[in-house]
Amino acid sequence: MADRPHPSTAQIAEGTKDLKFRQLAHELRQQVRDGVWPVGGRLPTEKQLALNSGTSVSTVRRAVDELIAEGLVVRRQGSGTFVLPPDAPGTGRALIGVLVPDTTFYYPQILQGIEEGLSTAGARLLLTCSGYDQEREARDVQDMLDAGTDGLLLVPTLTGPEPADRYLARLAALPVPVVLVERRSTSLSDTNEYVCTHHEAGAYDAVRHLAGLGHRSIGLVLRAPSPTAPPVIEGYRQAVHELGCSAAEFRATRQEWSPAAADRCLAVLREAGVTAAVCFGDRQAALLEGAARRAGLTVPDDLALVAYDDEIADLADIPLTAVAPPKHLLGRTAAETLLRRLGEPGLARHRILLRPSITVRQSCGARTTDTGTTPKQQEITS
């Protein structure tokens, strides 16, 4: 049998490098699986890993490349290397950051639509909740960028210390595509894409619905400030003007709304001769129902009501007719809009408005078989 050739010095060195690379890859793999860096967390830089492991940067890069090939981590140019969820089959799936102000009221159905739109396309979701705190929101957005998100679906808080127009300009300048959800500016300087409920049309349709039932004096009841209040006011005022109805408005902050505030509201409406009112939102309409009952009035005979939001409208003592934003469709459309942007970066920016429907119940006096309008998409491209 012939003697085996002796390995050269170069071959020995290469074998040693290969052993170090595989050993380091094994250690990093185990640390990822043990949660040393959580899902979405950033690994130390390659220089830091080389210093910690006593190896070269090239050895670290080879080890990290192996973890990338296994779908454990992903390298984002200019940001670093981040841990992927355990079910991620590879690095080809887009990671979408989603920020909402609340996960218990109004937004759950929107989130369901977003999840449906993203999962259909094989994209992944990174969710955070700001609690209507603008400063916390800014940190959350940066954290999602640091986690390597490819795009963002944001419901920004526009009533914080930073003026809305300035805040929206900052969002438009972020380094990844952004689609706003249920937030928009009327300023021509704003370049953000958005998918929103057409709240002007929702309030307009509510007034027309009540006018169609014979009411000629229709009030507007508001919780304000709110990003939704201005478009609701605009739609309401346009409708009463076109229909020649008399109007009366009452507003109080979310914190001020109480049975006492509802009593004051009822007094304002009755003094103006109002026989019907559009209430933004459900809670305000339910409180106004209670005020009417305390005053010896009946709903809808003495005061017909249409709520706005349709979150808890059916739970009122007298179930409330309500403007119902198409929340699930809104979320899905927003997700599809962002994914389309990622696939075609040069595509014209889209601004999409979805017209809400009216769910008829007992509080307006209409037959419950009258369904009002149906969701209708209006798309404006700029």
N, C-alpha and C positions, 0 to 999 in steps of 0.2 A: 504494500500500500504506500502511495506517495505521501511524503510528509506535507502537512498543511502549511501554506505560506504564513510567515509571521506578519502580523499587522504592522503597518508603518506607523510612525509617530503621528502623522496627520490623521490616520484612521482612528487611532486611539483617542486623539483629541476630539474628533467628530463624535465618537461613541460616547464620550464623557458629556459633551454638550447635549446629545440626544437624551441621555439619562437624566440630566438636570431639567431639561425641558419637560419631559414626561412626568417627573416627580413634582415639578412646580404646577403643571396642569392638574395633576391629581389633587394637590393641596388646595388649589384655588377652587376646583370643582367641589370639594368637600365643604369648603367654607361657604360657597354659594348655597349648597343644599342644607347646611346647618343654620342658615339665616344670619351669618355674620354681616352680610349686606342684604337688606330686605328687598322684596320685589319693587322695582323702580329705583332702588338705591344705586348710587354711583360708586364704582370701585376706585381705589386709590389710583393715582397716575402710574404709568409704566415705570417712570423713574423711581417713584416711591416703592412700588412693588419690587423693583430690582434691588433697591437699598435694603428693604426688609428681608428679602430672601437671599441676599448675598450672591445674586446672579447678574448677568448682563441684561441690558434693555432688550437686546435682540432675543434672548431666551424668554423673557417675559412676554414679548410680542408673539412669539410662536405659541406659548402656552395659552395666551388670551385668544389667539386665533382658533385654537382647538375648541375652546369653550363656545366661541361664536358659532363654529360649525355644528356644534351639538345643540344650539338653540338655547343655551343657558344665559348668555349675555348678548348685548348688541353694542356696537361701537357707533357713536354719533359724532360726526365730524364737528370739531370745535367745542364739543361739550364733554366728552369722556365716554366711558364704558359703563353700561347700566344693566342691572339684573332684570331678566324677563320673567313673566309669570311662568309657573311650572307647566302650564298647558300650551304654551306657545310653541308651535311646531317648527319655527324658524324665524329668521329675521325679516322675511318678506311682508309680514303683516303690519299694517300701519298702526301706530299707537296714537290714540286721540285723547287729548285732555278735555275733560268736561267740568265746568264750574257752574254751580247753581247756588242761589242764596238760601234755599230751604229744600229739604228732602221729605217733608211731611205734608206740605200743603201746596197745591197747584202743580208742583213740578214732578211728582211721581209718574204721572201719565206721560209727560214730556220725556222723562228719562227712559221709560219703557219704549217709546218710539225711537229714541236715539240708540238704545241697545239693539233694537230690532234692525235698524238701518246699518249699524256697524257690523253686527254679527253676520248679516246677510252677505256683506262684502268681505268677511274674514278679518275685519279690523278689530283691534283691542281697545278697551276703554280704561282710562285712569280718571276716577271721579273725586272731586273735592267740593266741600260746601263752605261758603263764605260767611253765612249767618248775617247777611246784609252789612258786613263790616268791610269798608273799602280798603283799609290798610291791610287787613288780613287777606283780602282778595289779591292784592298786589303780590304778597308773599307766596300765595298759593299758585298764582300764574308763573312766577319765577321758578318755583319748585317743579312745576310740570314741564317747563322748558328744560330745566336741569336734568329731568328724568328722560329727556330725549323724545318728547312728543313730536309727532310729525305735523299736527294741526290742533287747533283749539276750538271748542264750542263753548261760548261764554255767555252767561247772563250777568252782566256787570251791574254793580250798584252805582247808580248815577246821582244819588242824593247824599253823597258823602262830602268830606271837606274839599276834595278836588273838583273844580267845575266840570260839568258833564262833557262839554265840548273838548276841553283839554284832555280829559281822561280817555275819551273815544279816540282822539288823535294818537295817543300813546299806544292804544290797542291796535290801531291800524298800522303802526310802525313796528310791531313785533316781528321777529325773524321767521315765524312760521305762519301759514295761512290761518285766518281767524274768521269764524262765522258767528255773529251775535244772534242770540235767541231771545225773543220777546223784548228786545231793546233796540231803539233806533233814534237817529237824530234827523231833524228836518233841515239841518244846515247843509248847504250844497258843498261845503268844505269837507264834510265827513265822507270818507271813502270806504268805510267798513261794509262788508257784505252782511246781510241779515235775513232771518226768517222770523216773521212776527205775525201775531193775530192782527187783523185789520180792525182795531178797536173803534175807530171812527165809524166804520160800517156797522159794527155790533150795536153801538149806541143809537145810530141812525135807524137801524131796523127795529130796535126795541120801541122807539118813539112811534114809528109808523105802525107797529103792531097795536099799540095802545090806541092810537088815533083811529085805526080801523075798527076798534071796538066802541067807538063813539066818543072818546075823551077829547076834549078841546083845551083843557088846562092840565099840563103834564109837567111834573116837577123832576128835578135831578138831585139825588142824594149821593154825597161823595165822602170817601175817606181820602184825605189828601194831607201832605204831599205824597204822590206816587207816580212812577213813570207812566202808568196807565191812565191816570186822571186827565192829563191834557187832551189826548186823542178822544177819550170818552166825552169830554166837554164839547170838543169840536163837532163830533158827530151828532150829539144831542142838539146843540144850538142850530146846526144846519137843518135838521129835521123840523124842529118847531118853527123855524123861519119859513121853510118851504110850505109847511102845512098850515101856517097861520094860527098856530096854537099859542096860548099864553104860557109863560114859563115862570118857574121859581126854582132857585138853587139853594141848597144847604150843604155845608161842608164842615167836617171836624177831622182832627188827626186820628190815626188808628188808636192812639192811647186815650184820646178823649171820648171815643165812642163807648156809650154805656146806656142803660135805660133812661137816665136823666137827659143825656144828649138826644136820645130818640124822642123823648117828650118835647124837647125844644124844637126839634126838627118837625114834628107833627104840627106844632103850633104855627110855625112859619108856613108850612104847606097849606094848612087850613085857612089861614088868614089870606093867602093868595088865591083861594078858591080852587086849589088843586084837587082833582078827583083821581089822579093816577100818577105814579112816579117810577122812574128808573133808578135803581139803587146800586151803586158800586161800593161794596160787593154783597155777597150772600149774607154775611153777618149783620151788615147794616140794615138789610131788608128784613131780616128776622127780628131785629130789635125794634124796627118801625112797626112791624106786626104787633108786637107786644104793647107798644105805645098806643096804637089804635084800639086795642082791646081795653086798655085801662081807661081810655077816653069814651068808651061806650060805642065805638065805631066797629063796623064789620069789614073784613077783607074777603072778597073784592067789592062788595056792594057799595060801601062808602069810599073806599080807597083801593084801587087796583095797583098791584105791584109787579114789577119785573126786576129780578135781581141780575147781577153780573158776576160771572165766574163759574157758576154751577158746580161748586165743590161740595157744599152742604145744603144746597137749596131744597132738596127733597126731604130734608130732616126737619124743616120748620113746622110749627104747629099746623099752619095751613101751607102745604107744599108750594114752593115758589116757582112760578114761571121764571126761566133764567136764560140769559145769553150764555151760550156754551162755546168757549174757544175750542178749536179742534186740537187739543193738546197732544194726543198721540201722533196725529198726522204732522203736527208742527215739529215734534222731535225727530221723526223719521225724515222729513224733508230737510231739516237742518243737517242731519248726518249725511244725507245723500249729496247735499250742496257742497259740503266740505270735502267729501271724498272725490267729487267731480273736480273740484279745484286742485286737489293733490294730483289727480291723474292728468289734468290739462292746465298747467300753471298759467298759460297765456289766455285762458278763457275770460270773456268779459265778466265783470263782477255782477252777481245777481242780488237783487233785493226783492224778497218774496213776501207778499201779504196774503194771509189765509182768512177768508171771511167766516166769522162764526155763525152758528145756527141758533135758533131759539127753541128751547125745550118748554112746551106748554104744560103747565100744571094748574092748580086751582086758584092761585093768587091773582090772576088777571081777569078772570071771568069768562075766558074763551072756552070753547069746547076742547077737551083734551085730545081730540082727533086732529085739531088744527096744529100742524107741525112747524109753522113759520118757515123761515129760510133754511137752506141746507148749506153745509160747508162748501165754500167755493174758493178756488185758488186764483189769486191775481198775481201776476209776476211782472216786476218792473226791472229792467236791466239797464244799468248805467255804465 
